[in-house]
Structure formats: C-alpha cells, structure tokens
Amino acid sequence: MDWSKAKTILIVAFIITNILLVNVLIGEKTIEEPTIKEEFIEDVVKLLASKNISLATDIPKKIPHLNTMIVKYEKINLRELNRRFFKNLGIIDTNEEDLGKIVKGEESILVFNKKLILYENKDKVKLFTNLNEDKAIEIAEDFLKERQFDNSDMKLTFIKEEDGVFYLEYSKVYEDIFVERAFTNFQIDNRGVKRFERLWLVNEELGDTEIYISTAPKAILELLSMGEVYGKTITDISICYYFDPQKHNYLEELGEAKQGKAVPAWRVQFSDGYKLFIDDY
C-alpha cells in the first residue's frame, strides 16, 4: 500500500470536512441568531416606545462585521490654509503651541492641535436672498471646491434651518460606510458661510481580521439606559468604522496629529442631528 498517497488523501479529506463544518456552523449562526428574528425586533420596538423613542428607519437584520481600519487625523498647515482661503493675504499668528490663527479683515481661522479648523466670517454684507436648503447646500459645496477640499469622501447627513441660519453636517464615508468621528459642519445665512468647522480622518489601511459585533436589535437596547435620547426619533442605524482617541489605541504620542485603530460600531442618528455610537462586542 502506498502510505504516502493514503496520507495525502486523508489530509485532503480532513481539510474538506473542516471547511464543510465551518460553513454549517456559519449557516446555523445566521439562521439561529435570535436577536434578528421578527419577534425579538418587535419587542425591541415596544421597549424603545416605552421610553418615547420612535423609529423612522428599519432596524438592520444582518449579523454585522467589518475589518479594523487604521486612520489618522487630517493634518493642518497654516500656510497652506492661508493660500487656499486668503490667497496668502492673511496674517498668521502661531504664538501659542497648540493654537494657530489666521486673520484677514472680518474673516478668521483658528486651528487647534493641528487638526481642528474653525473659520468665522463676521462681515455684515448680505450676498443672498430667498435662501433655501438647496441654495445652502450649493453655497457649502462651492465653499469646499474653492478652498480645495476634496468632497469625494463626504456625505451630507444633517441639515436644518433656524432663524434664517442653515446648519449642515457632512460625515466621512469610505466605500459607502461612515467613518466616525469626523465632521465638516457649516452655518450659512444670507451672508454666505458664517462658520465652518472641520475635523477630518484619513483612512490609511484596512486590517486583515474581520470583527463581529452585536446585532443592531440587540445593540440599540442600550438606548433604554440613555436618558438623553428619550423622546427622540431614530432616522438612521448603520454600521460604521469608529475611532475614539480616548478609548481606542493610539499609534502616536498625545498632543500630536494622532492616528489609531477604528473599529466596527453601530452609528445611531436622530432627527435632531444628535448621534451616538455603540461598539458592543
């Protein structure tokens, strides 16, 4: 008997058996996961309603997973901002270690820790009449284009009008998945952009390992203990890459432009713009 050949056959058979077993287990996990069954979801909706939390979106039913992602904060260069905003005509002040400032007339930019941009325009000249949502979005997107911000990884996720001022929030996306916590926010009135805030993340690379988290119906049960969301309406529940520098791993020293690991989480957004993240494993 050719023992070498027989050994090879046994090894191949063993591998095939394990592959089939893994597929069966995965299939059983999908079928038997109790927290994505209709009965469980109905109970979740009732429990949320008991806290006056309503739903204006569907609860995802898939067993969620994503790879980890290495991200870093978009690094801000004052001279570059001066060129893009003021054609190098602004006055730069960097007297404080973690604060940079550029001023040109009624416009100013503050940069905190080389990553957070705060632009303000105090000019009183009215440039627009009959401002509406569509026009506010057009003004915001023109502002980004003229100042050379790439909007290919941005998605408008919230807009409201209050006392003649439109508030817009753009979130970062990577292949249609949100990357949090990054934001580009606008306040726009009949003068144009009166305030612009930006704290942005740059995706570096994806990890090799898939990470599974709790299903959405199970995860959002955490809302029952969060008094700040009672009475609100949920408008979106989606999986995201989530980076919280106070919670997740640093790959650089504190005080520098940080980078670290973004992990899968549930992103829950409400009709008033409030959002929170649940990274329950």
C-alpha positions in Angstrom: 0.0 0.0 0.0 1.3 3.5 -0.9 1.2 5.1 2.6 2.4 8.4 1.3 -0.5 8.6 -1.1 -3.0 7.4 1.5 -1.7 10.0 3.9 -2.3 12.8 1.4 -5.8 11.6 0.7 -6.6 11.6 4.4 -5.2 15.1 4.9 -7.3 16.5 1.9 -10.4 14.7 3.3 -9.8 16.2 6.7 -9.5 19.8 5.2 -12.7 19.3 3.2 -14.5 18.1 6.3 -13.4 21.1 8.3 -14.5 23.5 5.6 -17.9 21.9 5.4 -18.2 22.1 9.2 -17.3 25.8 9.3 -19.9 26.5 6.6 -22.6 24.6 8.5 -21.7 26.5 11.7 -21.8 29.8 10.0 -25.1 28.9 8.3 -26.6 27.8 11.7 -25.4 31.0 13.3 -27.2 33.1 10.7 -30.4 31.1 11.0 -30.5 30.6 14.7 -29.4 34.1 15.8 -32.4 35.0 18.0 -31.8 38.8 18.1 -32.6 39.2 14.3 -35.9 37.4 14.4 -39.1 39.4 13.9 -40.4 38.6 17.4 -37.3 40.0 19.1 -37.3 43.1 16.9 -40.9 43.7 17.7 -40.1 43.5 21.4 -37.2 46.0 20.9 -39.5 48.5 19.2 -42.0 48.2 22.0 -39.3 48.7 24.6 -38.0 51.8 22.8 -41.5 53.2 22.6 -41.8 52.8 26.3 -39.1 55.5 26.6 -40.8 57.5 23.8 -38.0 56.6 21.4 -39.5 56.2 17.9 -38.1 54.8 14.7 -38.2 56.4 11.2 -35.9 53.8 9.7 -35.6 50.0 9.6 -33.5 48.1 12.1 -30.7 46.2 10.2 -31.1 42.4 10.5 -27.7 41.2 9.3 -25.0 39.8 11.6 -22.6 42.7 11.3 -18.8 42.7 10.8 -16.1 44.9 9.4 -12.3 44.8 9.4 -10.4 47.2 11.5 -9.2 50.4 9.9 -6.1 52.4 10.7 -6.9 56.1 10.5 -5.2 59.4 11.2 -6.3 63.0 11.6 -6.0 65.2 8.6 -3.0 67.4 9.4 -3.4 71.2 9.0 -0.8 73.5 7.6 -1.4 77.2 8.4 0.5 78.5 5.4 -1.5 76.2 3.1 -4.8 77.3 4.7 -3.7 80.9 4.2 -3.1 80.3 0.5 -6.4 78.4 0.0 -8.6 80.8 2.0 -7.0 84.2 1.6 -4.5 83.9 -1.3 -1.6 84.4 1.2 -3.0 87.8 2.3 -4.0 86.7 5.8 -1.9 87.4 8.9 -0.6 84.2 10.6 -0.2 84.1 14.4 1.3 81.0 16.0 2.3 82.3 19.4 0.5 79.5 21.3 1.8 75.9 21.0 -1.4 74.2 20.2 -3.3 77.1 18.6 -2.7 78.7 15.2 -4.6 81.8 13.9 -5.0 83.5 10.6 -6.9 86.8 10.2 -7.9 88.8 7.1 -10.4 91.6 7.7 -13.6 90.2 9.1 -12.6 86.6 8.5 -10.5 84.4 10.8 -9.4 80.9 11.1 -8.4 79.1 14.3 -6.6 75.8 14.2 -6.5 73.6 17.3 -3.8 70.9 17.8 -3.0 71.0 14.1 -6.3 69.2 13.2 -9.4 71.1 14.1 -10.3 74.1 11.8 -12.7 76.8 12.9 -13.5 79.5 10.3 -15.6 82.5 11.1 -16.9 85.3 8.9 -18.2 88.4 10.7 -18.9 90.5 7.6 -22.4 92.0 7.7 -22.8 92.3 3.9 -25.8 90.3 2.6 -25.0 88.3 -0.5 -28.0 86.1 -0.9 -31.8 86.5 -0.9 -34.5 83.9 -0.6 -32.1 81.3 0.9 -33.4 77.8 1.0 -31.9 74.3 1.6 -30.8 73.7 -2.0 -29.1 77.1 -2.1 -27.4 76.5 1.3 -26.0 73.1 0.0 -24.8 74.8 -3.2 -23.0 77.5 -1.1 -21.4 74.9 1.1 -20.2 72.8 -1.8 -18.9 75.9 -3.7 -17.0 76.9 -0.5 -15.3 73.4 -0.3 -14.4 73.5 -4.0 -13.0 77.0 -4.0 -10.8 76.1 -1.0 -9.7 72.9 -2.5 -11.3 70.4 0.0 -11.9 67.0 -1.6 -15.6 66.2 -1.2 -15.4 62.7 -2.7 -15.4 61.1 0.8 -18.2 63.3 2.2 -21.9 62.8 2.7 -24.5 65.3 3.8 -26.1 63.7 6.8 -28.0 66.5 8.5 -29.5 69.9 7.6 -31.9 72.2 9.4 -32.9 75.9 9.3 -33.3 78.0 12.4 -33.9 81.8 12.5 -32.6 82.2 8.9 -29.4 80.1 9.5 -28.9 76.8 7.8 -26.9 74.2 9.7 -25.3 71.5 7.6 -23.2 68.5 8.7 -21.2 66.3 6.4 -19.8 62.9 7.5 -16.9 61.0 6.2 -17.5 57.8 4.2 -15.3 55.0 2.9 -16.9 52.8 0.3 -20.4 54.0 1.5 -19.6 53.2 5.1 -19.4 56.0 7.6 -16.0 56.7 9.3 -16.6 58.4 12.7 -15.8 60.6 14.4 -15.1 63.1 11.7 -17.2 66.1 10.6 -17.3 69.0 8.3 -20.0 71.5 9.6 -21.4 74.7 8.2 -23.5 77.6 9.4 -24.9 79.5 6.4 -27.1 82.6 6.2 -27.7 85.4 3.7 -24.0 86.5 4.0 -22.9 83.0 2.9 -20.7 80.8 5.1 -20.6 82.4 8.5 -19.0 79.5 10.3 -17.1 76.4 9.1 -15.8 73.6 11.3 -13.8 70.6 10.2 -12.1 67.7 12.0 -11.4 65.0 9.4 -10.0 61.5 9.3 -7.8 59.9 6.6 -8.0 56.2 6.1 -4.6 54.6 6.0 -5.2 50.8 5.6 -7.6 48.0 6.5 -6.7 45.2 8.9 -6.9 41.5 7.8 -9.2 40.3 10.5 -13.0 40.6 10.4 -14.5 41.7 13.7 -18.1 40.8 14.5 -20.2 43.0 16.8 -23.7 42.6 18.4 -26.6 42.7 16.0 -28.4 46.1 15.7 -31.6 45.0 17.5 -29.5 43.9 20.5 -27.2 46.9 20.4 -29.8 49.6 20.4 -31.3 48.2 23.6 -28.5 50.2 25.2 -30.6 53.3 24.4 -33.0 52.3 27.1 -30.5 53.5 29.7 -29.6 56.7 27.9 -32.0 59.4 29.2 -30.6 62.0 26.7 -32.3 60.1 23.8 -35.8 59.7 25.4 -38.4 61.4 23.2 -36.2 61.4 20.1 -36.7 59.8 16.7 -34.1 57.5 15.2 -33.6 58.3 11.5 -30.6 56.0 10.7 -28.9 52.9 12.1 -25.8 51.8 10.2 -22.6 50.1 10.8 -19.5 52.3 10.7 -15.8 52.5 11.4 -15.5 54.3 14.7 -12.4 56.0 16.2 -12.5 57.4 19.6 -8.9 58.6 20.6 -9.8 58.5 24.3 -11.0 54.9 24.0 -9.1 53.2 21.2 -5.4 52.5 20.6 -3.0 55.4 20.0 -0.3 54.9 17.5 1.3 58.3 18.1 2.0 60.5 21.1 -0.7 62.6 22.8 -0.7 66.2 21.6 0.4 65.2 18.1 -1.7 64.6 15.0 -3.0 61.2 16.2 -3.6 58.0 14.3 -5.0 54.8 15.6 -7.4 52.0 15.1 -11.1 52.5 14.0 -13.3 49.6 15.0 -16.8 48.5 13.8 -19.7 50.1 15.7 -23.3 50.9 15.3 -24.0 54.6 14.3 -27.4 55.8 15.5 -28.6 59.1 14.3 -31.7 61.1 15.4 -33.9 63.5 13.6 -32.4 66.5 15.5 -28.9 65.7 14.3 -27.8 64.0 17.5 -25.9 60.8 17.0 -24.2 58.2 19.2 -22.1 55.1 18.7 -22.4 51.6 20.2 -19.3 49.4 19.8 -20.7 46.5 21.8 -18.9 43.2 21.1 
